[in-house]
């Protein structure tokens, strides 16, 4: 006789999972990205993979562009000499971000590979600058990647790289004073040559006359703030704080807790397209300024309050994978890595500095890191990064911007985020409780799956 199903009903019943015999609430969810509390070692492995990749893609060397031969002596530099080309440009603003991210990693990790990466490239740029300056003064065309160092034409040329050089000087990375001339040159451009509106706000003449770009908060303001720390001169602090408030007066949209990407003087009304990476530049600027602005500066409280509002506006728009969307308020746009990495860094940093609440924002920062980590492939490449993006006034423009593994904007923020997440793990007290990430005021002495805030079991 054939039997189908259970031969003995009682045995079949005993095998069934139900609410009485199994703690269903402790079943492991199937997350699309990882979840929980990473280890320092796991975070560093991801950072190291990225560092090894960019090390290979950014050779610190010169070549003759006609022959391809390496130029090893400074006195042999001619108009035909150029920086050896890899996958990324040593002098772009994206690489200024990368230098800052790698310096942050060096500060947290103490791993000389990170400090040496920056010192080697900064020194190369400082060493070659006088030679190219002489050639350039003779009205000869020189390598465009070097030209932006000795003769900046935009905030993009000056701010991010220059700020990274100030940080290296303050940290003692590289030979002291090696970048002084370049720092002064970058600061002079931003303070005295950059185009501005009538009230002094940094501005551009594209795509419309007198356009303010949210990106330019980061491209200009942090260097100005850091010049205050570097020189001790108050007027730099005052100008940095003034620029933050000028940008906010035009770009901040209180009702949504986000910054619009662009503002045009002759436009009415002003559309609000909440592009992810631009909001990242804004939040990163607030963090960078607060890191050096004196505690008694009259604008410090207002800047912290703006950061808190922005953090809240971003946190409530995080996708359940940990990423943020290309257009933050439009969940039909793709999930983008560079913005996510910048937010992961900024939120973790703001928690660590006590500017925002760890319980509310710590889990958001950690999940942002999980998302970023999932976007780093085995080669150390960062995927799903939006390419360089101008300004548009329609959703289609932003929604259809391409992504590319060679978009340089993802590399620095990824390393920067990893460094701050490690600092978060060391400084804060995250713990899984009832399967959710929670942040506590002090270490909780239990490994129970569910516990009260003090680690005791009282249920």
SULJO-V583407 format. One record per residue. N is the residue number from 0. RES is the residue in three letters. D_FIRST is the distance of its C-alpha to the first C-alpha in Angstrom with 2 decimals. Layout:
[[N/RES/D_FIRST] [N/RES/D_FIRST]]
//
This chain:
[[0/UNK/0.00] [1/UNK/3.79] [2/UNK/6.62] [3/UNK/10.09] [4/UNK/13.23] [5/UNK/13.84] [6/UNK/11.51] [7/UNK/14.77] [8/UNK/17.12] [9/UNK/20.18] [10/UNK/19.56] [11/UNK/19.14] [12/UNK/22.31] [13/UNK/24.18] [14/UNK/23.80] [15/UNK/25.33] [16/UNK/28.99] [17/UNK/31.21] [18/UNK/34.81] [19/UNK/34.40] [20/UNK/32.87] [21/UNK/34.47] [22/UNK/38.12] [23/UNK/37.42] [24/UNK/41.16] [25/UNK/41.30] [26/UNK/38.83] [27/UNK/40.70] [28/UNK/41.80] [29/UNK/41.64] [30/UNK/45.37] [31/UNK/46.77] [32/UNK/49.50] [33/UNK/49.51] [34/UNK/50.26] [35/UNK/51.73] [36/UNK/54.61] [37/UNK/55.38] [38/UNK/57.04] [39/UNK/60.57] [40/UNK/59.41] [41/UNK/56.95] [42/UNK/59.66] [43/UNK/62.20] [44/UNK/59.92] [45/UNK/59.78] [46/UNK/63.54] [47/UNK/64.28] [48/UNK/62.22] [49/UNK/64.28] [50/UNK/67.54] [51/UNK/66.87] [52/UNK/66.18] [53/UNK/69.35] [54/UNK/71.40] [55/UNK/70.63] [56/UNK/71.22] [57/UNK/74.59] [58/UNK/76.92] [59/UNK/80.11] [60/UNK/82.45] [61/UNK/85.04] [62/UNK/85.24] [63/UNK/87.73] [64/UNK/86.17] [65/UNK/87.91] [66/UNK/86.88] [67/UNK/83.86] [68/UNK/85.52] [69/UNK/85.24] [70/UNK/88.38] [71/UNK/88.70] [72/UNK/92.28] [73/UNK/93.31] [74/UNK/96.67] [75/UNK/94.96] [76/UNK/93.51] [77/UNK/94.71] [78/UNK/93.92] [79/UNK/91.32] [80/UNK/89.42] [81/UNK/86.19] [82/UNK/83.38] [83/UNK/80.75] [84/UNK/77.92] [85/UNK/74.35] [86/UNK/71.65] [87/UNK/73.54] [88/UNK/77.19] [89/UNK/78.88] [90/UNK/81.22] [91/UNK/79.05] [92/UNK/78.31] [93/UNK/74.63] [94/UNK/75.69] [95/UNK/77.94] [96/UNK/74.82] [97/UNK/73.14] [98/UNK/76.08] [99/UNK/75.90] [100/UNK/72.15] [101/UNK/72.58] [102/UNK/75.50] [103/UNK/73.40] [104/UNK/70.76] [105/UNK/73.48] [106/UNK/74.76] [107/UNK/71.35] [108/UNK/70.06] [109/UNK/73.29] [110/UNK/71.88] [111/UNK/74.89] [112/UNK/72.97] [113/UNK/73.09] [114/UNK/76.76] [115/UNK/77.76] [116/UNK/75.98] [117/UNK/78.23] [118/UNK/81.39] [119/UNK/81.32] [120/UNK/81.11] [121/UNK/83.55] [122/UNK/86.03] [123/UNK/85.73] [124/UNK/86.52] [125/UNK/89.43] [126/UNK/90.85] [127/UNK/90.90] [128/UNK/92.12] [129/UNK/95.88] [130/UNK/95.81] [131/UNK/94.04] [132/UNK/96.26] [133/UNK/99.32] [134/UNK/97.90] [135/UNK/96.84] [136/UNK/100.34] [137/UNK/101.69] [138/UNK/99.80] [139/UNK/97.35] [140/UNK/93.73] [141/UNK/91.36] [142/UNK/87.61] [143/UNK/86.23] [144/UNK/84.03] [145/UNK/87.18] [146/UNK/89.29] [147/UNK/87.17] [148/UNK/88.00] [149/UNK/91.76] [150/UNK/92.22] [151/UNK/89.44] [152/UNK/89.31] [153/UNK/86.68] [154/UNK/84.94] [155/UNK/81.97] [156/UNK/84.26] [157/UNK/85.58] [158/UNK/83.62] [159/UNK/80.36] [160/UNK/81.75] [161/UNK/84.89] [162/UNK/83.04] [163/UNK/80.89] [164/UNK/84.14] [165/UNK/85.52] [166/UNK/82.36] [167/UNK/82.63] [168/UNK/86.28] [169/UNK/85.50] [170/UNK/82.73] [171/UNK/84.86] [172/UNK/82.58] [173/UNK/84.75] [174/UNK/88.48] [175/UNK/90.31] [176/UNK/92.13] [177/UNK/90.77] [178/UNK/89.54] [179/UNK/92.43] [180/UNK/94.07] [181/UNK/90.86] [182/UNK/90.02] [183/UNK/93.48] [184/UNK/93.16] [185/UNK/89.83] [186/UNK/91.13] [187/UNK/94.31] [188/UNK/92.42] [189/UNK/90.26] [190/UNK/93.11] [191/UNK/95.87] [192/UNK/94.59] [193/UNK/91.29] [194/UNK/91.62] [195/UNK/91.48] [196/UNK/91.78] [197/UNK/95.00] [198/UNK/93.67] [199/UNK/92.63] [200/UNK/88.90] [201/UNK/87.52] [202/UNK/86.92] [203/UNK/86.55] [204/UNK/88.02] [205/UNK/84.70] [206/UNK/82.82] [207/UNK/85.42] [208/UNK/88.75] [209/UNK/88.51] [210/UNK/84.76] [211/UNK/83.28] [212/UNK/80.10] [213/UNK/77.81] [214/UNK/77.25] [215/UNK/80.91] [216/UNK/80.46] [217/UNK/78.84] [218/UNK/80.93] [219/UNK/84.13] [220/UNK/83.93] [221/UNK/82.33] [222/UNK/85.00] [223/UNK/87.69] [224/UNK/86.19] [225/UNK/85.84] [226/UNK/89.45] [227/UNK/90.32] [228/UNK/88.64] [229/UNK/90.03] [230/UNK/93.63] [231/UNK/93.85] [232/UNK/95.42] [233/UNK/94.57] [234/UNK/95.02] [235/UNK/91.86] [236/UNK/89.79] [237/UNK/91.46] [238/UNK/90.85] [239/UNK/87.17] [240/UNK/86.62] [241/UNK/88.67] [242/UNK/86.61] [243/UNK/83.35] [244/UNK/84.70] [245/UNK/86.17] [246/UNK/82.84] [247/UNK/81.04] [248/UNK/83.57] [249/UNK/82.51] [250/UNK/78.94] [251/UNK/77.23] [252/UNK/75.35] [253/UNK/75.12] [254/UNK/72.70] [255/UNK/70.01] [256/UNK/70.84] [257/UNK/71.14] [258/UNK/73.88] [259/UNK/74.54] [260/UNK/74.91] [261/UNK/78.22] [262/UNK/81.33] [263/UNK/84.12] [264/UNK/87.52] [265/UNK/88.23] [266/UNK/84.77] [267/UNK/84.04] [268/UNK/81.44] [269/UNK/79.79] [270/UNK/76.14] [271/UNK/73.75] [272/UNK/71.28] [273/UNK/69.56] [274/UNK/68.96] [275/UNK/66.89] [276/UNK/68.94] [277/UNK/72.24] [278/UNK/71.09] [279/UNK/70.21] [280/UNK/73.76] [281/UNK/75.09] [282/UNK/73.00] [283/UNK/73.80] [284/UNK/77.48] [285/UNK/77.36] [286/UNK/75.84] [287/UNK/78.36] [288/UNK/81.30] [289/UNK/80.22] [290/UNK/79.83] [291/UNK/83.58] [292/UNK/85.23] [293/UNK/87.30] [294/UNK/85.90] [295/UNK/88.96] [296/UNK/89.05] [297/UNK/89.53] [298/UNK/86.69] [299/UNK/84.08] [300/UNK/82.64] [301/UNK/82.33] [302/UNK/80.54] [303/UNK/78.04] [304/UNK/77.39] [305/UNK/76.83] [306/UNK/74.35] [307/UNK/72.45] [308/UNK/72.22] [309/UNK/71.10] [310/UNK/68.43] [311/UNK/67.05] [312/UNK/67.11] [313/UNK/65.22] [314/UNK/62.64] [315/UNK/61.39] [316/UNK/60.84] [317/UNK/58.78] [318/UNK/55.52] [319/UNK/52.37] [320/UNK/52.17] [321/UNK/55.58] [322/UNK/57.51] [323/UNK/60.11] [324/UNK/60.54] [325/UNK/63.31] [326/UNK/64.79] [327/UNK/64.08] [328/UNK/63.71] [329/UNK/61.69] [330/UNK/58.05] [331/UNK/57.66] [332/UNK/59.77] [333/UNK/58.36] [334/UNK/57.91] [335/UNK/60.88] [336/UNK/61.29] [337/UNK/65.04] [338/UNK/65.51] [339/UNK/62.49] [340/UNK/63.98] [341/UNK/67.36] [342/UNK/65.87] [343/UNK/63.82] [344/UNK/67.05] [345/UNK/69.22] [346/UNK/66.94] [347/UNK/66.29] [348/UNK/70.03] [349/UNK/71.01] [350/UNK/68.67] [351/UNK/70.12] [352/UNK/73.65] [353/UNK/72.99] [354/UNK/73.76] [355/UNK/70.38] [356/UNK/67.87] [357/UNK/65.34] [358/UNK/62.70] [359/UNK/62.87] [360/UNK/63.35] [361/UNK/62.04] [362/UNK/58.39] [363/UNK/59.58] [364/UNK/61.46] [365/UNK/58.56] [366/UNK/56.16] [367/UNK/58.84] [368/UNK/58.93] [369/UNK/55.17] [370/UNK/55.62] [371/UNK/58.57] [372/UNK/56.81] [373/UNK/53.96] [374/UNK/56.63] [375/UNK/57.99] [376/UNK/56.43] [377/UNK/56.26] [378/UNK/59.75] [379/UNK/61.27] [380/UNK/61.78] [381/UNK/61.51] [382/UNK/59.66] [383/UNK/59.73] [384/UNK/63.44] [385/UNK/65.61] [386/UNK/68.54] [387/UNK/72.13] [388/UNK/72.61] [389/UNK/75.76] [390/UNK/76.17] [391/UNK/74.88] [392/UNK/74.95] [393/UNK/71.70] [394/UNK/68.06] [395/UNK/67.22] [396/UNK/69.62] [397/UNK/67.84] [398/UNK/64.27] [399/UNK/64.57] [400/UNK/66.47] [401/UNK/64.84] [402/UNK/63.22] [403/UNK/63.85] [404/UNK/63.14] [405/UNK/66.87] [406/UNK/67.97] [407/UNK/69.98] [408/UNK/69.57] [409/UNK/66.27] [410/UNK/67.27] [411/UNK/69.86] [412/UNK/68.01] [413/UNK/64.83] [414/UNK/66.73] [415/UNK/68.75] [416/UNK/65.64] [417/UNK/64.02] [418/UNK/67.18] [419/UNK/67.36] [420/UNK/63.68] [421/UNK/64.33] [422/UNK/67.34] [423/UNK/65.19] [424/UNK/62.72] [425/UNK/65.69] [426/UNK/67.63] [427/UNK/65.03] [428/UNK/62.10] [429/UNK/58.89] [430/UNK/55.63] [431/UNK/52.07] [432/UNK/51.45] [433/UNK/48.30] [434/UNK/47.60] [435/UNK/50.93] [436/UNK/54.08] [437/UNK/56.84] [438/UNK/60.41] [439/UNK/62.07] [440/UNK/65.70] [441/UNK/65.08] [442/UNK/62.36] [443/UNK/59.48] [444/UNK/58.58] [445/UNK/54.81] [446/UNK/51.68] [447/UNK/49.56] [448/UNK/47.59] [449/UNK/49.33] [450/UNK/52.76] [451/UNK/55.93] [452/UNK/58.94] [453/UNK/60.32] [454/UNK/57.14] [455/UNK/56.43] [456/UNK/53.17] [457/UNK/53.94] [458/UNK/50.86]]
//
